[in-house]
């Protein structure tokens, strides 16, 4: 699964990974892993992140054609 979290953090006012992590209740390492595509968040966490970044979850996460 791919994501556009980094792009939306910038749009939101350059929110840092640490700030996003604190608001979502996870570690910065978790946000890093999600942004790199090394970790797929739970539905609950994906929804939390989308709410924090004020966008639809579909705007943040998407499948590649071969997924």
Buried (B, 14 or more C-beta within 10 A) or exposed (E): EEBBBBEBBEEBEEBEBEBBBBBBEBEBEBBEBBBEEEBEBEEEBBBBBBEBBEBEBEBBBEEEEEE
